[in-house]
Amino acid sequence: MPGTKPINRRVMVRSSLFGLLAVQMPFLAYAKDIQPAEKAFFKKDLYHRYPAIEDDLVSEVVGASHFDFKRIRDLVGNRPELSRATWDWGFGDWESAIGAASHVGRKDIATYLIAKGARPTLFTFAMLGAYNHVKEAINFYPGIQKNDGPHGFSLLHHAEVGLKENTGNKREAQKLVDFLKKLGDADGRKYQNLKEEDKAKYLGDYRYGDGANDGFSIRLNMRKLLSLGKIGSFGGALYKIGENKFTYNGAPSVTVTFEEKDNAITGLVVEEPGLVLKAAKVN
């Protein structure tokens, strides 16, 4: 550049070397004092997806958010990021911890989770009876009231369970329920009726492989609805959409069709994008 003296290469190299040493020497001096970490500090067996949080812990938080405030305080109080835990109960039936508290009307758990960093949804505000908030959201995005929450529970369901359990402004909560009913399409998808006497024929275990977990169990859940879970376990509800044909917890891309021969159920077929899975009834 004009007006500047050329830099001698030897000077530049020497300056760079001393500059490097000036930066590094404090760290080199400190390094001699670093001691190896005690092996006991580390877990013997880290989770296979570490640093992701263990699946068992995530599912416990979401499960407990339905009913167990004390357990939630123990888990989330120690690790606030768990307030945002989300779990797939099967076939993409995603549920967050706050979503769980919302559809059962647990205002205490929901507000605690929010205080710890959870992200409330429209369903949460419906459960809390936030009339103005929900109304404005629907006015801003008409049709959003038709979207389902976890397990296929509707926006109206959340408002109604919130009204039932609400310890706050019941007047606002009732206004919200009345508003959603008036819309006519905030109560979720409509399914066909399954007669009580017809439920028994579907119950039992179905296998698609020889592995211990290669199968499904069809049972009646607490709401007396058919449910499909991993073999030996309960799972999500089955809603009738046709002859021997059901959808899993309202998942729009999943169907479960039961095969019938001589008035007896012999198996089932699960269909979802990219997969057709057949399972034979074993009991």
N, C-alpha and C positions, 0 to 999 in steps of 0.2 A: 504494500500500500504506500502511496506517496507520503513522504515525511517520516517514515519508520525505518529503523535500521534492520538489516538482515539478521536473522537469528542464527547463531553458530550451532550447527548440528550437534557437536560434542557437548555444548552447554545445555542444549535442550534435552538430550538423553540423560545427562547427569541430573538435571533438575527433575526430570520425570521419575528417576530412580529414587531420589531423596523424598519426592512427594509421595511415592508409593510406600516407602518405609515409614514416613510420618503418619500415614493413615493406618498402616498395618501394625506398627510396633505396639500400640496400647493393647490391641487384640491379641497379639502374640504373647505379650507379658501376662495377660489375663488367662490365656489358654492353659497355662501350666497349672492353674488352680482349679480347673474343671475336673470334677470327679465323675466316673461312670455312674449312671443312674442305677439304683438298686433294682435288681431283677423283680423283687416283690412288688414294685410299683406298677408293673405291667400285668394285665390279665394273662392267664396262661393260654387261653384260647380266645382270640379275638373273633368277633362276628364275621362271617365270611364276606359281608358287604361293608365292613368297617371302612370309612367312618360313618356310614349310614347307621341310624339307630336300629337296634334289633327289632325284628318283626313282632316278637312276643310282647315287647314293651309297648309298641305302637298299638297293637290290637287290644291290649289291656286298657290303655288310656281311653280309646274309643268306646270299648265295651262298658267300662266303668262310668263313662259320661252319661249313660242312660239312667243311672240310679245311685251311684255311690260317691257322694260328695266328699266324704272323709278320705277315700282312696285317691280321688282326684287331687285333693290338697297335698297328700303325701307325694304323689308322683310329679305333679305340675309345679308345686311349690319349690321343689328341689331343682327342677329343670323346666323353666317357663316355655321353652320352645316346643315342649310336648303339648302345649295348649292348641297348637296347629296340627296335631297328628291327624292323619287321614288313612283310612283302611278300605280295601276292596273286599267286600263280603262274598263276592262271587260274580262272575260275568260282568264286571264293571259296575257293580253296585257300590260306588264310592260313598263313604260316609266320614265326615270329619267329627272330631270330638264335640265341637259346638253344634254340628248338625244332629248328633245323637241327642244332646240335651234339648235341642229345639223341638224335635218331633215328639218328645214325651212330656214337654211342658216343664222341664226343670229350669226355671228361671234362675235359681240360686247357682246352679252349676254353670249355666250359660254366662251369667254376668261375671262369675269368678274367672272363667276362661278368657273372656274379653279383657278383663283387667290384667291378665297375664300375657296378652298378645294375640289371642285368637281373632280370626277375621269373621265378623258376623255377616250373615247372608240375608237376603230378603226373607227367607223362611224364619230366621232368627227374629227379625223385627216383627214378623207376623205373630210369632209366639209371644213376643213381649207386648203385643197390643199396640204397636206404633202405627196408628191409623193414618196419620198424615204422611209418614215416611213411605208406607206401602202404597198408598193411593198415588202419591207423586211419582213413584217408580213405575207404576202401571200406566199413568198418564204419559210419562216420558217414553216408555217402550210398550205400547199396547200389545197384548198377547202374552206378555211374560208371566201372567197369572196362570197360564196353562202348563207351565213347566213343573215337573215333579221334583220333589226333594228325595233324600235317601229312602230306599226301600219302596219308592213309588208314592210316598205320602205327599198329598197335595198341599198347596198354599192354604186352602181353606181348612184342611185338617190342622195345620200348625196354628192357625188363628183360633180354632175351636178349642184345641187342647190348652192353648194359652189362656183363653177366657175361663176355662174350667179351673185351672190352677193359679190364675193370676191373683196376686196379692196387692197389686197396684191399682191403676185406674181402670176399673171394670167398665166404666162408661165408654172409654175410648176403645177398649177391647171389643165390646159389643158392637160399636159402630163399625169396626173393621169386619167383624163376622157378617154383619148385615150387608155391608158394601160388597164383599166378595160373593155372597150368595146372590145378590142382585145381578152381578156380572154374568152368572150362569155357566161359566166355564173355568172356575177356579177350584173345582173339586176333583180334578184328576180324570184319568181315563176311565171309561166304562167297560166293565167286563161282564161276561155271561155268568149266570147263577149256576153254582154247582150244588146239587141236592145233597143233603146230609147222608142219605142212604147210599149215594154213589161214591163217597169218599173212600170207604173201606177197601174197595177193589184196587186202589192205587198204592196202598200202604205196603211197605216192604223194602228189601234191599235189592239193588240192581248192580251187576258187575260188568265191567268192560275190559278187565285184565286180571292177571294173577297176583299183582302186588297187593299189599295190605290195604292201601288206600285207593285202589283202582275200582271205585264204585260210588254209588250214591245211595242214600237212604231217603225214602219218602215217608214223612211223618206228619202229624198234626201239630201245629205250633200253638202258642198260648191263645191265639185268636181263633183257634179251630179251623185254620186254613191249611191246605196242603203245603208242605215245605220240602225243599230239596237241599240236602247238604251232603258233605263228604260222608262216606259210609260210616255208620255208627254215630253220626252227629246230626243236629238240626241245622237248617240253613234258611235261605230266603223263601218267601211265600211264592206259591204258584197261583196265577190268576187265569181263569179259563177264557180262551179266545176262540174256541172251536170244539168240534167233536174230538175228545181225548187230546186236545191241543191246549197248551198253556204258555204263558210268558213268565219269566223269572223276575219277580219284584219289579215288574214294569219295564225291564230292560227292553228297549224297542227292537233290538237286532237279534234277540235270543228267543228261540221257541223250544219247548219240550213237548214232544208228541209221544203218547203211550201207544204201544202196539197191542192189539186185542185179537184173540182167537177163541171161538166158542164161548163167548161171554166172559173170558178171563184175560187179565192183563199179563202179557208174556215178556214185555220189555219196554224200553223207552229209547227215543232218539233225541239227542241234543243237537240243535243246529245253530251255529253262529257264524259270522263271516270267516271263511277260511277253514271251517271245521264242521264235520258231521260225525257224531260219536254215538255208537249204538251200545246199549247195555242190556243184558238179559236179566230178567227177574229171577232171583235165586231163593226167595222165601216170601 
